[in-house]
Amino acid sequence: MLNLIRTTYVNDSEPLKPTLKMFGISLLFGVFFAVINYFVYTFVHAEMDFWWSIRIAEDVLAGRDPYAFNATSRNVPYPLPVFLFGILFIPFSFRLAGSVFIGISVFLLTLGMQMHDEMWRLPMFLSFPFFGATIFLPQWAPIIMAAWFFPMIAPYFVLVKPQNALPIGLAKWNWKGIFISAAILLFTLIIDPTWPIRWLSKTGDFAYIIPFMVLPFGPLLLLSVRYWRIPEGRLLFFMVLFPIRAAYDLPILWLITKSKWQAWVLTILSWVIPAFSYQLALSTHPRWAIPLLYLPALLFLIWNEEVWLFFKKEKAVINLDAGMKDD
């Protein structure tokens, strides 16, 4: 019974070296999600956040002001450093660029999972938030999740989508990535010293919730600070402090799981609301995620750091007593 609910612990400081097999498996997953996204867009003609990177890149290269427009709650621009990422996708159509972006994101995420021997995380690929971030709308969450396994890239994505990337960047501090991102930030300030102020002025209508402020369960999430000493504890603590907009921001919660059964539990729970109301599930104020996803993530932290470790210690004591009696 204990084996069914066991928790896996991985040494993050010693990832495996990537192999051709790892690259091949990652490529298969990346291509699969890219192809599905491309064809699903035939039926879902929605604005995609990723497109901002291309629009801002085109404006910068053409000498236009990327912030010269009236922002709305559904039309909020990204920070200027995103243009360096968008340049890579200018040759593609918006539709193809989004699919290629998702393919790269899933490729990196799958590769990171394999290098850390964590393919038991695969159930998250079947979760509603992951579907939303990959198949329905090309979003940043998958590639930001990849930064959990490749911490050096996290600081750059903090410059791109701070509300999602900051929790990972703060949970897994990487000085090399910070120095590189500081250079990127300085470069963009040379291009336009006023962009931070003008970008912030466009974010006033941004629709969001802050998880710990959502009653009645939100304040309980602050208990995650008790587990500050581990990356998963820091990740959840910072996640509850920063705003989220919709379900496509939520896949990052799956990084808190430490076993396949926990990943499956979150995945199953993520489909509860969509099963009854897609409109509610896709809303820009996903309060339903607090009791259904954030609270279970907190319970997993408590299980992994309190209950499971208690069971392990008790089992070790029993085995030690049995060994002494045999002697």
Secondary structure, 3 states (H helix, E strand, C coil): CHHHHCCCCCCCCCCCCCCHHHHHHHHHHHHHHHHHHHHHCCCCCCCCCCHHHHHHHHHHHHCCCCCCCCCECCECCCCHHHHHHHHHHCCCCHHHHHHHHHHHHHHHHHHHHHHCCCHHHHHHHHCHHHHHHHHHCCCCHHHHHHHHHCHHHHHHHHHHCHHHHHHHHHHCCCHHHHHHHHHHHHHHHHHCCCHHHHHHHCCCCCCCECHHHCCCCHHHHHHHHHHCCCHHHHHHHHHHHCCECCHHHHHHHHHHCCCHHHHHHHHHHHCHHHHHCHHHHCCCCCCCHHHHHHHHHHHHHHHHHHHHHHHHHHHHHHHHHHHHHHC
